[in-house]
Amino acid sequence: MSFRFKTREVLLFILISLAVYIVFIFGFAWIYYSTGSIEMTPYTTPYNHPSASPVSEKINFEKAVYFSIVSFHTIGFGDIHPNTQLGRQVVMVQSTLSLFFTAIFSGFLVYFVIKRPQDVFTTKKVYIRIRKDRYILSLRLGNKGRDIIDLKSKFEAWTIENNTRVRAFRYEEELPDLEKILYYDLDLDSDDNRSLRIAINDALLNGTLLHMKFSFIGNDMKTGEQVAFAKYYDSRHLSFGKMFLNVYSWDTNGRRKNFRWGNFERIEAMEKEKVAGFAGKVQVTND
């Protein structure tokens, strides 16, 4: 049987919680049984012989397990009760732990059910690519979960000078829906992005450490839940490349198929002369 990641995560949490619960129940049952700290409440039978002597059953491990369950859930039928000071102390400890266990289990279960998994990611590097003879700064976004709509993105770049953050570039824009794959590109040959081009040139030529951050907020298309994402880079993450390798193919009905997420980080190498043409003779590897 095939389960989605979130379903497997919930089932694993439930199984772990059940295992902890069983350990609690049988652990305390063993304490009650081995210490002889509980006993059956005597009772009279049959009812039509009120003068009959009270009957008291012996405690076995099965009854100790029953009493452990009853005490854990703070039910208390009274048919079994602690008969020593140790027994009463153990009951208090078990009842207190049960309150914490129930609260933690309920809270985490609700969290796992309603939360969205961290299934959005970007390339580990920021790539400088060429498209139609123009240099662009490029990231590839991936999404293994539900589609995200109404994306608003932000790209920032800054340096640190005299322990002060100096902004080099900031740009905000709306993006298309993030279904499986989305490309975020900034035209470095555009006058609007000239400050970013200068900052990148300075980082590559002079070794200035340029910090960068890509972020977006959007909405889960199915639940409406707001999704926020941020990824930090610096100029040591800059690399040159051409075309990203395909992650999927298309079927005849226009649907994506044959996903190869192993290709997500892979990109064609850029020719050395084009690398040098970006900012002079810059020695940057394509690994």
C-alpha positions as CSV (number, residue, x, y, z in Angstrom):
1,M,0.0,0.0,0.0
2,S,1.3,3.4,-0.9
3,F,0.8,6.4,1.5
4,R,1.6,10.0,1.0
5,F,4.4,11.5,3.1
6,K,2.0,13.2,5.5
7,T,-0.1,10.1,6.0
8,R,3.0,8.1,6.8
9,E,4.1,10.8,9.2
10,V,0.8,10.7,11.1
11,L,0.7,6.9,11.2
12,L,4.3,6.8,12.5
13,F,3.4,9.3,15.3
14,I,0.4,7.3,16.3
15,L,2.4,4.1,16.4
16,I,5.1,5.7,18.5
17,S,2.5,7.1,20.9
18,L,0.8,3.7,21.1
19,A,4.1,2.1,22.0
20,V,4.8,4.7,24.7
21,Y,1.3,4.2,26.0
22,I,1.8,0.4,26.3
23,V,5.1,0.9,28.1
24,F,3.4,3.2,30.6
25,I,0.5,0.8,31.2
26,F,2.6,-2.4,31.6
27,G,5.3,-0.6,33.5
28,F,3.0,0.7,36.2
29,A,1.1,-2.6,36.2
30,W,4.4,-4.4,37.0
31,I,5.1,-2.0,39.8
32,Y,1.7,-2.5,41.3
33,Y,1.9,-6.3,41.0
34,S,5.5,-6.8,42.1
35,T,5.2,-4.6,45.2
36,G,1.8,-5.9,46.2
37,S,0.6,-2.4,46.7
38,I,-3.0,-2.9,45.4
39,E,-5.9,-5.2,46.4
40,M,-9.4,-6.0,45.4
41,T,-12.1,-4.3,47.4
42,P,-14.0,-7.1,49.3
43,Y,-17.6,-7.6,48.3
44,T,-20.5,-9.8,49.6
45,T,-22.2,-12.4,47.4
46,P,-24.8,-13.5,46.8
47,Y,-27.1,-10.5,47.7
48,N,-29.8,-12.7,49.3
49,H,-27.4,-13.7,52.0
50,P,-26.4,-10.4,53.7
51,S,-24.8,-12.3,56.5
52,A,-22.2,-14.0,54.2
53,S,-18.6,-13.1,54.7
54,P,-17.0,-10.5,52.3
55,V,-15.1,-12.1,49.5
56,S,-11.7,-10.7,48.3
57,E,-10.1,-11.9,45.1
58,K,-6.3,-12.2,44.7
59,I,-4.5,-9.7,42.5
60,N,-2.9,-11.2,39.4
61,F,-0.9,-9.4,36.7
62,E,-4.0,-9.2,34.5
63,K,-5.9,-7.3,37.2
64,A,-2.8,-5.1,37.8
65,V,-2.9,-4.2,34.1
66,Y,-6.6,-3.4,34.4
67,F,-6.0,-1.2,37.4
68,S,-3.1,0.5,35.6
69,I,-5.4,1.4,32.7
70,V,-8.2,2.7,35.0
71,S,-5.7,4.8,37.0
72,F,-4.0,6.1,33.8
73,H,-7.3,7.4,32.6
74,T,-8.3,8.6,36.1
75,I,-11.6,6.6,35.9
76,G,-11.5,4.9,39.4
77,F,-14.2,2.3,39.6
78,G,-13.2,1.4,43.1
79,D,-13.1,-2.4,42.6
80,I,-9.4,-2.3,43.1
81,H,-7.6,0.2,45.3
82,P,-4.1,0.8,46.6
83,N,-3.4,-0.7,50.1
84,T,0.0,0.8,50.9
85,Q,1.5,4.3,51.0
86,L,3.7,3.3,48.0
87,G,0.6,2.3,46.0
88,R,-1.0,5.6,46.6
89,Q,2.1,7.5,45.6
90,V,2.4,5.4,42.4
91,V,-1.2,6.1,41.5
92,M,-0.6,9.9,41.9
93,V,2.4,9.8,39.7
94,Q,0.6,7.7,37.0
95,S,-2.4,10.0,37.0
96,T,-0.3,13.1,36.7
97,L,1.7,11.6,33.8
98,S,-1.5,10.6,32.1
99,L,-2.6,14.3,32.0
100,F,0.7,15.4,30.3
101,F,0.6,12.4,27.9
102,T,-3.0,13.0,26.8
103,A,-2.4,16.8,26.3
104,I,0.9,16.2,24.3
105,F,-0.6,13.4,22.2
106,S,-3.7,15.5,21.3
107,G,-1.7,18.6,20.6
108,F,0.8,16.9,18.3
109,L,-1.9,14.9,16.5
110,V,-3.8,18.0,15.6
111,Y,-0.5,19.6,14.6
112,F,0.4,16.8,12.3
113,V,-3.1,16.7,10.7
114,I,-3.4,20.4,9.9
115,K,0.2,21.4,9.2
116,R,1.6,21.5,5.7
117,P,4.8,19.5,5.2
118,Q,8.1,21.3,4.4
119,D,7.9,20.2,0.7
120,V,9.1,23.4,-0.9
121,F,12.7,23.8,-1.8
122,T,15.1,25.7,-4.1
123,T,18.4,25.0,-5.7
124,K,21.4,25.0,-3.3
125,K,23.1,27.6,-5.5
126,V,22.2,30.8,-7.3
127,Y,23.0,30.5,-11.0
128,I,24.1,33.1,-13.5
129,R,22.7,31.9,-16.8
130,I,22.3,33.2,-20.4
131,R,19.0,33.5,-22.1
132,K,18.7,35.3,-25.4
133,D,22.2,36.7,-25.0
134,R,21.3,38.3,-21.7
135,Y,22.7,37.3,-18.3
136,I,20.1,36.4,-15.7
137,L,20.3,35.4,-12.1
138,S,18.3,32.2,-11.7
139,L,16.9,29.9,-9.0
140,R,14.8,26.8,-9.5
141,L,11.9,26.1,-7.1
142,G,10.5,22.7,-6.4
143,N,7.3,21.6,-4.7
144,K,6.5,18.0,-3.9
145,G,3.2,18.9,-2.1
146,R,0.0,20.7,-3.0
147,D,0.0,23.6,-5.4
148,I,0.7,27.1,-4.0
149,I,-1.1,30.1,-5.5
150,D,-1.0,33.9,-5.0
151,L,2.8,34.0,-4.6
152,K,4.5,37.2,-3.7
153,S,8.2,37.0,-3.8
154,K,11.1,39.1,-2.6
155,F,14.8,39.0,-3.5
156,E,17.3,41.0,-1.4
157,A,21.1,41.4,-1.5
158,W,23.3,43.2,1.0
159,T,26.8,43.5,2.3
160,I,28.1,44.0,5.9
161,E,30.3,47.0,6.3
162,N,31.6,48.2,9.7
163,N,29.2,45.8,11.4
164,T,26.3,47.5,9.5
165,R,24.0,45.9,6.9
166,V,24.2,47.9,3.6
167,R,21.5,47.1,1.1
168,A,22.7,46.5,-2.4
169,F,19.4,45.4,-4.0
170,R,15.8,44.7,-3.3
171,Y,13.1,43.5,-5.6
172,E,9.5,42.3,-5.1
173,E,7.1,40.8,-7.6
174,E,4.2,38.4,-8.0
175,L,5.0,34.9,-9.3
176,P,3.0,32.3,-11.2
177,D,1.5,29.4,-9.3
178,L,4.0,27.0,-7.9
179,E,2.8,23.6,-9.0
180,K,5.9,21.4,-9.3
181,I,8.6,23.5,-10.8
182,L,9.0,27.2,-11.0
183,Y,11.9,29.4,-12.2
184,Y,12.8,32.7,-10.6
185,D,14.8,34.9,-12.9
186,L,16.2,38.4,-12.7
187,D,17.6,40.1,-15.8
188,L,21.0,41.3,-14.8
189,D,21.4,43.3,-18.1
190,S,18.3,45.3,-17.2
191,D,18.8,48.9,-16.0
192,D,16.4,48.2,-13.1
193,N,18.7,45.5,-11.8
194,R,22.0,47.3,-12.4
195,S,22.8,47.6,-8.7
196,L,22.6,43.8,-8.3
197,R,24.9,43.3,-11.4
198,I,27.4,45.7,-9.9
199,A,27.2,44.0,-6.5
200,I,27.7,40.5,-8.0
201,N,30.7,41.8,-10.1
202,D,32.3,43.2,-7.0
203,A,31.8,39.9,-5.2
204,L,33.3,37.8,-8.0
205,L,36.2,40.1,-8.9
206,N,37.1,41.5,-5.5
207,G,35.9,38.8,-3.1
208,T,33.4,41.0,-1.4
209,L,30.9,38.7,0.5
210,L,27.5,39.4,-0.9
211,H,24.5,38.1,1.1
212,M,21.3,37.2,-0.6
213,K,17.8,36.1,0.4
214,F,15.0,34.8,-1.6
215,S,11.6,34.5,0.0
216,F,7.9,34.2,-0.8
217,I,4.5,33.9,0.8
218,G,1.5,32.2,-0.9
219,N,-1.5,30.1,-0.2
220,D,-2.1,26.4,-0.3
221,M,-4.6,26.0,-3.1
222,K,-6.5,23.2,-1.3
223,T,-6.6,24.4,2.3
224,G,-6.0,28.1,2.0
225,E,-3.3,27.8,4.5
226,Q,-0.6,30.5,4.2
227,V,2.8,29.2,3.1
228,A,6.0,31.1,3.8
229,F,9.4,30.2,2.5
230,A,12.9,31.8,2.8
231,K,16.3,30.7,1.6
232,Y,19.6,32.5,2.4
233,Y,22.6,32.5,0.1
234,D,25.9,34.4,-0.2
235,S,28.3,35.0,-3.1
236,R,30.0,31.7,-2.4
237,H,26.9,30.0,-3.7
238,L,27.1,31.8,-7.1
239,S,27.8,29.5,-10.1
240,F,27.5,29.7,-13.9
241,G,25.3,27.5,-16.0
242,K,23.1,27.2,-19.0
243,M,19.9,25.1,-19.1
244,F,18.7,23.1,-16.1
245,L,18.2,19.4,-16.8
246,N,14.6,18.3,-17.1
247,V,12.9,17.0,-13.9
248,Y,9.9,15.6,-15.7
249,S,8.4,14.9,-19.1
250,W,4.9,15.4,-20.5
251,D,2.3,12.8,-21.5
252,T,-0.1,13.2,-24.5
253,N,-2.7,14.7,-22.2
254,G,-0.4,17.5,-21.2
255,R,0.2,16.1,-17.7
256,R,3.6,15.9,-16.0
257,K,5.0,12.4,-15.6
258,N,8.3,10.5,-14.9
259,F,9.6,12.9,-12.2
260,R,13.3,12.7,-11.8
261,W,14.0,14.9,-8.8
262,G,17.7,13.8,-8.9
263,N,18.0,16.3,-11.8
264,F,16.8,19.2,-9.7
265,E,20.3,20.6,-9.0
266,R,21.8,19.6,-12.3
267,I,22.6,22.3,-14.9
268,E,24.6,22.4,-18.2
269,A,28.0,24.0,-17.9
270,M,28.5,27.5,-19.4
271,E,31.3,28.1,-21.9
272,K,34.4,29.6,-20.3
273,E,34.4,32.6,-22.7
274,K,30.8,33.5,-21.6
275,V,31.7,33.1,-18.0
276,A,34.7,35.5,-18.5
277,G,32.4,37.8,-20.5
278,F,30.2,38.4,-17.5
279,A,32.7,40.3,-15.4
280,G,36.1,40.0,-17.0
281,K,38.3,37.0,-16.4
282,V,36.5,35.6,-13.4
283,Q,37.6,32.2,-12.1
284,V,34.3,30.6,-11.1
285,T,33.8,26.8,-11.2
286,N,30.6,25.2,-12.5
287,D,30.4,22.4,-9.9
